[in-house]
Amino acid sequence: MTRNRITKQIAVAAGLLALSFAPGISRAQSSSQPPAQDQSQAAPAVPAQHEGRMHGAIKGLNLTDEQKAQMKKIHESTKAQLDAVNKDESLTPDQKEAKIHQLRHGARTQMVKLLTPEQQQQMRANVRALRASRREKQQQPPPQTQPQG
């Protein structure tokens, strides 16, 4: 029972890990872009101000240079595969979504395997903190603006 819960937490944390490495990937599948626009003209996957900065679930994990290099390799490989799926016109939107989900899940699994047990524990704590922060933000009423005049 506990093992399933831990496995689920690791999977969720790994998802956040993968998403933190690929903020532009979700934009690539957006249907709001006009079809004539080339995918290469889309915003870069990692804006310059985010390069070299650790986010959310992986913050404070003290990754080794080797772990960083392996995660970058996984990320680049996954991004290339996601780009190929997004450009594949023979797939239906549902098939693309399923394939993208499969690719991201595989990347998360590979990335979590690179972490030590201590890093996995820290990542789970980070995920819990992120969730608590999101819940707190959702429960707060939106700020009221006062009319200027």
N, C-alpha and C positions, 0 to 999 in steps of 0.2 A: 504494500500500500504506500509506504513512504517512498519507495524507489520510484513508483509511477509519478508521484508528486514532484520529486526531485528532477526526474527526466523531463516532465512538463515544464518546470521552471527553467531548466537549462535550454530547452527548445525555445521558449519565449525570449529568454535573455539573448540567445544566439540570434533570434530574429531582429532584436533591437541592434545587436552588434552589426549584423549585415546591413541593416537599413542605415546605420550611422556611417557606414563606409560608402553608401551609394544613395545620396540624397536626390540625385537627378534621375535615377532609374524610374521612379514612379511617374515622373513627368513624361517619360518617353512613351508610356502606354496611354497617355491621355488622348481621348478622342476629340478634344476641343481644338487641336491643332488642325489647320487646313491640310488636306491631303497633298496639296501641291508642294508644301514646305518640306525640304529635305531634312532628314533627321540630323545631319551634321551641322545644321544651322541652329539647332536647339541649344539651350543654355548648357555650359559645361557641367559635367557630372559633379565636380567638386570645385565650388567657387574659390578664388584665390585666398579669401580671408579665412577659409576653413582648412586649408592645407596644413598638415602638421599638428592639428589640434584634435585632442581626444574628446569624444562626445559621450554623453549619457552612460550607457551600460559598460563601456570599456574605459571610462575615466578612472584613473588611479590604479590600473591593473599592473603597471610597471612592466609592460611587454618588453621582451628582449628584442634585440635587433633582428634576430632570426625569426621570431614570431611575427614581427612587423613585416618583414620581407615575405614570409609565407602568406600572411593575410592579404598583403597587397597583390600577390600573385593570384590568390583565390578570387579576390575582388575583380581584378582585370579580366580573368578568364570568364567569370560569371557575367561581367558587363558585356563582353564580346558575344557571349551566347544569348543574352537578353536582347542585344541589338539585332542579332540574326532572327530571333523569334519575332520581334516587332516588325521587321521588314518582310517577313514571310507572308505573302499575300494568299497562299494556299490554305492558311489556317483560319478558322472562324474566330471571332472574338473570345468565345468560351474556351476554345482550344488554346489560344494564346495565353489566356489567364491561367489555365491549368498548367501549362508548360512553364510559365513565369513562376508560379507558386512552387513547382517542383524544383526549378533551378535555384531559387532563393533558399528553399529548405535544405537542399544539398550543400549550398555554400555555408549556411549557418552551422550545419552539422560538422563540416570540415573545420571551420574556424573554432568551434568549441573544443574539438579534439586537440587543438594546438595549445590550449590553456592548461595550466597546472591545476590541481584540485583547489589550491588556495585562490588562484585567479578566478576559477569558476565560482567559488564561494563569494568573493568580492563582487563579481558581476551580478550574482543573484541579489546581493544587498543593494547594489546600484539600481537594479530593475525595480526592486520594492520601493526604493526612494523615489524613482521616477513616477511610478504608479501613484504613490501617495500624493506627490506634487500635482499630478494631473487631476486626481480626484478633488483636491483642494481647490484648484483653479475652476473646475466645473461647478463646484458648490457655491462659489462666490458670485454674487450678482454682477452683471456687467456695469462698468463705471458709467455714471450718468453725466452727460455733458450739459453744461449750462449754456443757454443761448447767449450769444454775444450781441451787444447792441448798444 
